[in-house]
Amino acid sequence: MKGIVIKSTGSWYMVRTSDGAVHACRLKGKFRLKGIKHTNPVTVGDKVSFEFEPESHNGVIDAIEDRKNYIIRKANNLSKQTHIIASNLDQTMLIVTLAFPRTSLGFIDRFIITSEAYHIPTILVFNKCDLMTGEIESILDHTIQLYQGIGYQCLKTSTISGEGIEELKAALKDKTSLLSGHSGVGKSTLLNFVEPTLNIKTKAISNYSLKGQHTTTFAEMHPLSFGGYIIDTPGIREFGLVDFKDAEVSHYFKEMQPIIGQCKYNNCKHVNEPGCAIQQAVTEGRISEERFSSYLSIISNEDIYE
């Protein structure tokens, strides 16, 4: 039997076959050896084959097809292990709020350069735009202009006013999309608005911390009635980068890519070297100071997420 992993709960995997049936499966022991580097050798989105256990409706996964792509992060900030978030994606969507709670530009940049590294397009969805008034609205407009200018699609959404919902549905249609973001950015509420049959649990923002409370416990893939699939993921506070060498980081900043070869030195890190084309572009305003600051924090391992 063949199917797609639609949910992982640790030791068990829910696999949906082409007829729509869902079967609980476990791994054959040999796959655990392959997963030493990762906390999860099998992830949502994986295409697998399995056999039924004798006298049981449960299955045993015995093979995993090669992945088109995948996206990973550190299991936690101090861990050397990595966690595969999902595989076989058409795009990622990062749900962002500039307040209630705040998503920092550093977090956004770490997410999108990880997607860049795995050749997965990213769409930024700026949610709760009905709450972004006054000075915050100006910051929102500036942030959207910044990322649109680089080449990223940006959407403004609100489940209160309905703004941007049709555009979001159009972007999701017929694609397999990973949705991520901090807890509390309204990801689950947004998904329920787009696809009411999902009925994903939601919680209010904590009045004490003004941060979100986790509502999604495990990554899970859901079919969309208008075509496509979304992979809902637990809210993440940190996004630790994996296997990035300092010399490679600039290659995942879109606006830096055309300029990198113009530096005086081939091994330029674009920090304080003479004849650096990147620093010159920042001085001339062709690269934003915000993005350059994010770049510097990444290569110096300053994991500033808030």
Secondary structure, DSSP 4 states (H G I P E B T S, - for coil): -EEEEEEE-SS-EEEE-TTS-EEEEEE-HHHHHHTSSBS-SS-TT-EEEEEEPTTSS-EEEEEEPPPS-EEEEESSTT-SSEEEEEES-SEEEEEE-BSSSB--HHHHHHHHHHHHHTT--EEEEE--GGG--THHHHHHHHHHHHHHHHT-EEEE--TTT-TTHHHHHHHHTTSEEEEE--TTSSHHHHHHHH-GGG-----PPPTTTS-------S-EEEE-TTS-EEEE----S-----S--HHHHGGGSTTTTTTGGGSSSTT--SSS-TT-HHHHHHHTTSS-HHHHHHHHHHHTT-----
